[in-house]
Amino acid sequence: MTARAGTVRLRVFAVGPLRGPYAALAETYLGRLRPLLPTEMREFRSEDALRKALARCEGPRILLDERGTTFDSRGFADAVERWLGRRGTPVLCVGGSDGFEARDREAADEVVSLSALTLPHRLARIVLLEQIYRAATLRAGHPYHRDG
């Protein structure tokens, strides 16, 4: 699954395929992102395969993990802006059902938590795509319903 329009500006790497309603939601968000922030999503069979692909990437490496930094939506949008301002293409990574190992978290540029709640990893990917879309709309100056 990928959204391509122009040069990819952000990547989402994830372990495991999305199927059914999860896949449809992912395609919906990737389609919405296309004109705002071209985003590519790549799925891997295992954490090892994800690690190998990540090692070949240039740019900030952000792992999603329950022990990471939490943001509200505006704070996440600010973080996306910061990641996009760095050299290379930022890669946000969602692990499998057991998450990432300590060595992965230590090697990451940042570790981010979507919630203190435990989320199934496939649902976490949908939440991540929605938050990337929200960040892209905020970056584009769209009205935000939480303002005023």
URZI-V618241 format. One record per residue. N is the residue number from 1. PSI is psi in radians with two decimals (999 if undefined). Layout:
BEGIN
n=N psi=PSI
n=N psi=PSI
END
This chain:
BEGIN
n=1 psi=2.28
n=2 psi=2.61
n=3 psi=2.10
n=4 psi=2.21
n=5 psi=1.91
n=6 psi=-2.73
n=7 psi=2.37
n=8 psi=2.24
n=9 psi=-0.34
n=10 psi=2.50
n=11 psi=2.53
n=12 psi=2.07
n=13 psi=2.40
n=14 psi=2.61
n=15 psi=2.26
n=16 psi=2.55
n=17 psi=2.65
n=18 psi=2.48
n=19 psi=2.84
n=20 psi=-2.34
n=21 psi=-0.54
n=22 psi=-0.79
n=23 psi=-0.72
n=24 psi=-0.74
n=25 psi=-0.72
n=26 psi=-0.79
n=27 psi=-0.64
n=28 psi=-0.87
n=29 psi=-0.69
n=30 psi=-0.66
n=31 psi=-0.70
n=32 psi=-0.57
n=33 psi=-0.49
n=34 psi=-0.92
n=35 psi=-0.29
n=36 psi=-0.79
n=37 psi=1.56
n=38 psi=2.08
n=39 psi=2.37
n=40 psi=2.39
n=41 psi=2.24
n=42 psi=2.39
n=43 psi=2.48
n=44 psi=2.66
n=45 psi=-0.47
n=46 psi=2.90
n=47 psi=-0.64
n=48 psi=-0.75
n=49 psi=-0.70
n=50 psi=-0.79
n=51 psi=-0.75
n=52 psi=-0.77
n=53 psi=-0.71
n=54 psi=-0.63
n=55 psi=-0.41
n=56 psi=-0.05
n=57 psi=2.54
n=58 psi=2.33
n=59 psi=2.99
n=60 psi=2.42
n=61 psi=2.00
n=62 psi=2.12
n=63 psi=2.42
n=64 psi=2.19
n=65 psi=2.51
n=66 psi=-0.33
n=67 psi=0.07
n=68 psi=-3.11
n=69 psi=2.38
n=70 psi=2.62
n=71 psi=2.71
n=72 psi=3.12
n=73 psi=-0.70
n=74 psi=-0.71
n=75 psi=-0.67
n=76 psi=-0.72
n=77 psi=-0.70
n=78 psi=-0.70
n=79 psi=-0.75
n=80 psi=-0.79
n=81 psi=-0.76
n=82 psi=-0.78
n=83 psi=-0.70
n=84 psi=-0.43
n=85 psi=-0.15
n=86 psi=2.90
n=87 psi=2.41
n=88 psi=-3.08
n=89 psi=2.11
n=90 psi=2.48
n=91 psi=2.11
n=92 psi=2.24
n=93 psi=2.32
n=94 psi=2.13
n=95 psi=-3.02
n=96 psi=-2.86
n=97 psi=-0.41
n=98 psi=0.00
n=99 psi=-2.89
n=100 psi=2.78
n=101 psi=2.87
n=102 psi=-0.69
n=103 psi=-0.59
n=104 psi=-0.77
n=105 psi=-0.68
n=106 psi=-0.56
n=107 psi=-0.26
n=108 psi=2.67
n=109 psi=-0.62
n=110 psi=2.68
n=111 psi=2.21
n=112 psi=2.43
n=113 psi=2.32
n=114 psi=-0.45
n=115 psi=2.72
n=116 psi=-0.27
n=117 psi=2.64
n=118 psi=2.13
n=119 psi=2.43
n=120 psi=2.46
n=121 psi=-0.54
n=122 psi=-0.68
n=123 psi=-0.66
n=124 psi=-0.65
n=125 psi=-0.67
n=126 psi=-0.77
n=127 psi=-0.74
n=128 psi=-0.84
n=129 psi=-0.68
n=130 psi=-0.72
n=131 psi=-0.59
n=132 psi=-0.74
n=133 psi=-0.78
n=134 psi=-0.74
n=135 psi=-0.72
n=136 psi=-0.67
n=137 psi=-0.66
n=138 psi=-0.75
n=139 psi=-0.60
n=140 psi=-0.05
n=141 psi=0.25
n=142 psi=2.62
n=143 psi=2.52
n=144 psi=2.17
n=145 psi=-0.28
n=146 psi=-0.16
n=147 psi=2.48
n=148 psi=999
END
